Amino acid sequence: MEDTCELDLVYVTERIIAVNFASSSEEQTFCSNLKEVAQMLKSKHGDSYLLLNLSEKRHDISKLHSKVLDFGWPDLHTPALEKICSVCKAMDTWLNADPHNVVVLHNKGNRGRMGVVIAAYMHYSNISASADQALDRFAMKRFYEDKVIPVGQPSQKRYVHYFSGLLSGTIKMNNKPLFLHHVIMHGIPNFESKGGCRPFLKIYQAMQPVYTSGIYNVQGDSQTSICITIEPGLLLKGDILLKCYHKKFRNPTRDVIFRVQFHTCAIHDLAIVFNKEDLDDAFKDERFPEYGKVEFVFSYGPEKIQGMEHLENGPSVSVDYNTSDPLIRWDSYENFNMRHEDSLEGKAKEEASPPTAPSSHRKVTLLTTAGELIGW
């Protein structure tokens, strides 16, 4: 269906159905469409479908569908690597339990969430490489390329690459502790009318805030780069989200300059660089220079790295360390599943356990190995 439609229902394969609602859908329209979809699925597939909800939990979804698993995560973000493992295992278990079983992926918002799951399962199902699944993998690939890549975020693509590399063995695991010391922004974004920006960082580990920097004041022409230093180094492990905000001047609001998600198991260099096309939000923001990039400097210990004096900022950069401002402290993820409460009465049902069924031993072994390596 066209992008302007509020409801997009696609049979990606004969047994994988993608149901996507526009984030702009009004509540009344969404609820009405949700009921229509439930009736259609019931009439066509009876009780043989399992719905995987990739968005916020909602009571009405559980009331309308008999088998629901909630795997939701914030829109425009990527899920934890272990959650990708869990989704693929739940899909594979259900599809292998009965040849009539189908999986329904439900999403309200950007189709990037749908794309992560489809692409991950495409790589996962490729392990068995049976001839009868070749058309399914082709269909998943076409759906991903046609429907998702144009709207996906760089971090979502990065995590699909991680998952594929873990399954195939092309990505070797890094089990060493990583301490983040410096975040260097090369190229100053223009978020103020006279140029420059007032950036500050928030770092999340497993979606929990672990660090907030001071607010840096950078004039447009005075600096070609800015370095935010963390001393002692910040220990990072697992799924990491780093958000760089711009605090508006004389205005109690903030803008996202860039966002980036990565998993430490896939980091093998003590200095990594994300170019503009690798940064969520920034990759299509004209205020972020085309040549702009962000460099992360790690070490294997918390002690200050010697020989980094050249990274110090010039005298024109001032820093405000007053991070008690609610605008700076505000955590945008703690109430993720509480923001979209629907009007139906009753409390949310407890999360169901994935149905058990025999599955390909080779696939389970590889997936379990990948999951264990990342702490799943």
Protein Blocks (a to p, Z undefined) as FASTA:
>chain_A
ZZkbmbdcddfblmbccddddfklcfklmmmmmmmmmmmmmmmnommbccddfbdcdfkl
mmmpmbdcdfbdcehiacdfklmmmmmmmmmmmmmmpmkbccddddedjfklmmmmmmmm
mmmmmmnopaklmmmmmmmmmmmmmmmmmmmcfklmmmmmmmmmmmnopaccdfbdcddf
bdcdehiadfbfngpjdddddddeehiafbdcddddddfklpcbdcdddddddddehjdd
dddddddehiabdcdfbdcdddfklpcbfbdcddfklpghjlmcfklcfkbccdddddfb
fbdcehilmmpccfklccdfbfkbmklmpccklmmmmmmccfbecddddddddddddddf
klmmmmmmmmmmnoZZ
